[in-house]
Amino acid sequence: MVDTNQDLEVREAKVTGYAAGWTGLNPKKILANVAPGFRLIEPGGNVVTAAELPAYLAELRKLGGQMDIRHIAVTPEVVWCEWQLGSVVGAGRIKATAEGVTEEKLYAA
């Protein structure tokens, strides 16, 4: 199935809202922009579900109050970004549909 321009605009809005939620470590903003079945995959393979995300973010807040997201690259299939939280630096590969972000795979720097 080919995405329409409207689907692409909705997907872009969902990814933008998702990223804004991560910047402030705000679970409500993040969860408002994920699709059913969302998965966050850590570098070691641990999977964090939408239901587990608030507790996960509470742990991340111990590293710093705000995440810096930069070096964003958008392709038709995925969005790549570099991020930093406190002294921790990594990258993320984000997949999304018009329903929202379906998956983010994290990579350690």
N, C-alpha and C positions, 0 to 999 in steps of 0.2 A: 504494500500500500504506500502510495506517495503522500507525503505531508503536503497540505495546502499552505498557502501563505498565512492563513489564520492560525493553523496548527503550529506553525513555526513561531509566530508571535506569542501565542499562549505558552509554548515551551520556553521561549526566551524569558518571558515574564516569571514563569515558575522557577527557572534557574536563578534569575536575579533576586527573587524573594528568598530563595534558599540560601544564597550566598550572603544576603543581608542578615539572615538569621544567624549564620555562623560567625559573622563579624562581631556581633554582640553576644554570641553564645546564648541565643534566645530560642528555647525549644518550641515555643508557640509559633514563631515565624518560620522556623525550619519545617515543622510538622504541617503547617498550612500549605506548604509547597511540595510535599512528597506525594507520590502515588501509592496506592495500596500495594503492599508487599515490599516496600522500600527496604533496602539493605545498605548498611555502611560496613565496608570490609576493611579491617585494619591490616597493616603490613604482615602480621603473623598469621592472618587468615581468620581471626575471630570476627564473627558477624554480629553487628549491633542492629537490632530491629527498631522500628518506629516506637514501639512500646518501651524499649530500653533507653531511648535517646535522652530523656530528661536526666536520668541518673548518670549517664555517660557524660553529659555536659557539666553536671555538678562536679564531677571529678576533674574535667578539663579546666574549670574555673580556678582550680588550685594552682595551675601553671601561669595564669594571667587572666585579666578581665576582658581582654579583647583580642580577636584574631585578626591578623593582617593578611588580607588576600591580595595577591598581585600576580603579574605575568599570566594573564588569562588568555587562553587560545581556544577559539571556537571552531569546530569542524561540523559538518552535517551530522555526524554520528555522536560525538562527545564534546565535552568542554573540559579542558585541562586548566589547572591553576596551581600556583605555588602559594603556600601559606606559612605563617609563623605565629606561634602562640608561646609567649615568653621566649625561652631559648630553644624551643623545639621548632624545627623547620621540616616541611614535607611538601608533598604534592598530592593532588587529587584528580582522578578521572571520573567525571560526572556523566551519567547517562540519564536522559529525560525524554518524556513524551508530553503530549498536551495534557495528560492527567497529572503530571508533576515529575519530580526526580524519582527515578526508579532505583538507582544504585550510585554509590560513590565508593571507589576503591582508593584507599590511601597508600601512599608510598613514603617511606622514610628517606630523609636526605642524609 
